[in-house]
Amino acid sequence: MDLLLKQIRGCQICEGKFEGIVSPIIQASVDSKILIIGQAPGAKTLESGRPFNDVSGERLRAWLGIEPSQFYDSRMFAIMPMAFCYPGKGRSGDLPPPKICAQTWHKRLIQQMPNVELTIFLGQYAVHEYLNPAWNVTEAVEHFSTLLPNQIALPHPSPRNRFWLTSNPWFEKEVVPILQNIIKKLTQ
C-alpha cells in the first residue's frame, strides 16, 4: 500500500492534458473500514493537501456524525476520488474528473483495502461508475435500503447542492440517521 500511495501521489499522467493542477490527493490504508469515493479535490482542498478540507467536508462530516480527527484517520476512512487532482473550473462549477485517474488507480487501490465494510459513493460520477450508469443521484440515494449494509450513495455535499437538499428533505430525515448509526458502529 505504501508504494501504491507513493505512486499515486507522484502521478503525472494528466500533466498538460487538462486545465486542472496535477497534485494528487489521497487518503487510504490497508486498515481502512470505510471507503469514500467522491468526485475530485476542490480548489480549497488543493491548497491544504487534505481531502474535504472545505465547506463540503464540513457537511459530509456532519452527515456522517464524526469529528475531523476521526475523518482524517486513514485506518477508519479511505478517501478515493474519481480523480485525485483538481480538474479546474468550469462554467457551473468544477470540471468533470478525468476518467484516466480512476481507470489507472482505483482497482489497484481497492484490492489493497481488504477491511472496507462500507463504501460511500458521493455524487453522479461515483454513482455512474460504480452503481448504475442509468441512475441519477436522487435514484441512487433512494436505493439506500437495497444498497446497505455495504454500500450507500449520497448527494455531493457541496454548497451548490442546496437546491437538491431543499427538494429532498427525506434525505436528512431518513437516510442520514441510518448512515450515522452505521458509521458509529464501524468507528467504535
PyMOL commands that set and color helices and strands:
alter all, ss='L'
color gray80, all
select helices_A, chain A and resi 2-9+43-48+55-64+68-71+99-111+123-131+137-142+144-147+159-167+170-187
alter helices_A, ss='H'
color red, helices_A
select strands_A, chain A and resi 34-37+77-79+89-90+93-94+118-122+151-154
alter strands_A, ss='S'
color yellow, strands_A
deselect
rebuild
show_as cartoon
